[in-house]
Amino acid sequence: MSTVAVNRLVAVPAADLWRLLTDLSRRFPVGAPVEVLTPGRFGPGTAWRETRIRPDGSELAEEFVVLAAEPPRRLVLGSPGDGVDYRITWSLRDVRRRGRRCAAVTVTVQARPAAPAGRAVALLLGGLAARTVEKVLRQDIAALAAAAGRHPAV
């Protein structure tokens, strides 16, 4: 199993980020179409499919399911991949910086090979894949921070 983690400080309270992170109707990153697969309120068992554009211009559809939700501190998602299963954990906590309430955000992705091909790919491309995942996580946190700036708390 490989793990990648990214940290960032965002200049809004954790509760504001939580609302954006869990609002599938305006799911970040902006422009990523979302198809909700389960009815009802957001929480464990909620599933959706989102489509992102890869750097090469092709589309990537990913399915996510909420494994745990502890508002506004922790969100754990599962996502089956091609030979690899992913577990994504968003951790949010309030901190004070220059007298202002901010959120310390940590996103951790754990990849677990689910098939022999997944193990081979992990061995051959582990470092490259980790750098790619880290770049995507940084972009996701930046998109969340930008969305928080556009959508002030109500």
C-alpha positions as CSV (number, residue, x, y, z in Angstrom):
1,M,0.0,0.0,0.0
2,S,1.3,3.5,-0.8
3,T,0.3,6.7,0.8
4,V,0.4,10.3,-0.3
5,A,-0.5,13.3,2.0
6,V,-0.8,17.0,1.3
7,N,-1.3,19.8,3.8
8,R,-2.4,23.4,3.4
9,L,-3.7,26.2,5.4
10,V,-6.9,27.8,4.1
11,A,-8.1,31.2,5.3
12,V,-11.7,30.2,6.2
13,P,-13.0,28.1,9.2
14,A,-13.1,24.3,8.9
15,A,-16.9,24.3,9.0
16,D,-17.1,26.5,5.9
17,L,-14.8,24.1,4.0
18,W,-16.8,21.1,5.2
19,R,-20.0,22.6,3.7
20,L,-18.3,23.0,0.3
21,L,-16.6,19.6,0.5
22,T,-19.9,17.8,1.2
23,D,-22.2,19.8,-1.1
24,L,-22.4,17.6,-4.2
25,S,-24.6,20.2,-6.0
26,R,-21.6,22.5,-6.3
27,R,-18.8,19.9,-6.0
28,F,-15.4,21.3,-6.6
29,P,-13.2,21.3,-8.6
30,V,-15.4,23.8,-10.4
31,G,-16.6,22.3,-13.7
32,A,-16.3,18.6,-12.6
33,P,-19.7,17.1,-13.5
34,V,-21.2,15.0,-10.7
35,E,-23.9,12.3,-10.9
36,V,-25.2,11.4,-7.4
37,L,-25.8,7.7,-7.2
38,T,-27.7,7.5,-3.9
39,P,-30.7,9.4,-2.6
40,G,-30.8,11.2,0.7
41,R,-28.6,13.3,2.9
42,F,-24.8,13.3,2.7
43,G,-23.2,10.8,5.0
44,P,-21.8,7.3,5.1
45,G,-23.1,5.3,2.1
46,T,-23.5,8.4,-0.1
47,A,-22.1,7.6,-3.6
48,W,-21.4,9.7,-6.7
49,R,-19.6,9.7,-9.9
50,E,-17.5,12.7,-11.0
51,T,-15.8,13.3,-14.4
52,R,-12.6,15.2,-14.5
53,I,-10.4,16.2,-17.4
54,R,-6.9,14.7,-17.4
55,P,-3.9,16.8,-18.4
56,D,-3.9,15.1,-21.8
57,G,-7.5,16.3,-22.4
58,S,-9.2,12.9,-21.9
59,E,-12.0,12.3,-19.4
60,L,-11.6,10.3,-16.2
61,A,-14.8,9.2,-14.5
62,E,-14.3,8.2,-10.8
63,E,-16.8,6.8,-8.4
64,F,-16.7,7.7,-4.7
65,V,-18.5,6.5,-1.6
66,V,-18.5,8.0,1.8
67,L,-17.0,5.6,4.3
68,A,-17.1,8.0,7.3
69,A,-18.2,11.6,7.9
70,E,-17.4,13.4,11.1
71,P,-18.5,17.0,10.5
72,P,-16.6,19.3,10.3
73,R,-13.4,17.4,11.0
74,R,-13.0,14.2,8.9
75,L,-14.3,12.8,5.7
76,V,-13.2,9.4,4.4
77,L,-14.0,8.3,0.9
78,G,-13.5,5.0,-1.0
79,S,-12.9,4.9,-4.7
80,P,-12.3,1.7,-6.7
81,G,-9.7,2.1,-9.4
82,D,-8.3,0.1,-12.2
83,G,-6.5,-2.7,-10.2
84,V,-6.1,-0.4,-7.2
85,D,-8.6,0.7,-4.6
86,Y,-8.2,4.2,-3.0
87,R,-9.1,5.6,0.4
88,I,-9.1,9.4,0.5
89,T,-9.2,11.1,3.9
90,W,-9.9,14.8,4.3
91,S,-9.0,16.1,7.8
92,L,-9.9,19.7,8.7
93,R,-9.1,21.5,12.0
94,D,-9.4,25.1,13.0
95,V,-6.3,27.0,13.8
96,R,-5.6,30.7,14.5
97,R,-3.2,32.6,12.2
98,R,-2.7,36.3,12.7
99,G,-5.8,36.4,14.9
100,R,-8.0,34.8,12.2
101,R,-9.7,31.5,12.2
102,C,-8.3,29.3,9.4
103,A,-8.5,25.6,8.5
104,A,-5.6,23.3,8.5
105,V,-6.4,20.8,5.7
106,T,-4.7,17.4,5.3
107,V,-5.7,15.1,2.4
108,T,-4.3,11.6,2.5
109,V,-4.7,9.1,-0.3
110,Q,-3.9,5.4,0.4
111,A,-3.7,3.1,-2.7
112,R,-4.1,-0.6,-2.1
113,P,-3.6,-3.0,-5.1
114,A,-6.8,-4.9,-5.7
115,A,-5.4,-7.2,-8.4
116,P,-2.0,-8.6,-9.5
117,A,-1.8,-5.9,-12.3
118,G,-2.3,-3.2,-9.6
119,R,0.7,-4.6,-7.7
120,A,2.9,-4.5,-10.9
121,V,1.8,-1.0,-11.8
122,A,2.5,0.1,-8.2
123,L,6.0,-1.3,-8.3
124,L,6.8,0.1,-11.8
125,L,5.2,3.5,-11.5
126,G,5.1,4.1,-7.7
127,G,7.1,7.3,-7.6
128,L,5.6,8.7,-10.7
129,A,2.1,7.8,-9.6
130,A,2.7,9.3,-6.2
131,R,3.9,12.6,-7.7
132,T,0.8,12.7,-10.0
133,V,-1.5,12.1,-7.0
134,E,0.2,14.7,-5.0
135,K,-0.2,17.3,-7.8
136,V,-3.9,16.4,-8.1
137,L,-4.4,16.7,-4.3
138,R,-2.7,20.2,-4.3
139,Q,-5.0,21.2,-7.1
140,D,-8.1,19.9,-5.2
141,I,-7.2,21.8,-2.1
142,A,-6.5,25.0,-4.1
143,A,-9.9,24.6,-5.8
144,L,-11.6,24.1,-2.5
145,A,-9.9,27.2,-1.1
146,A,-10.9,29.2,-4.2
147,A,-14.5,28.0,-3.9
148,A,-14.5,29.1,-0.2
149,G,-13.4,32.5,-1.3
150,R,-16.3,32.7,-3.9
151,H,-18.9,31.2,-1.6
152,P,-18.8,33.0,1.8
153,A,-20.5,31.2,4.8
154,V,-24.1,31.8,5.3
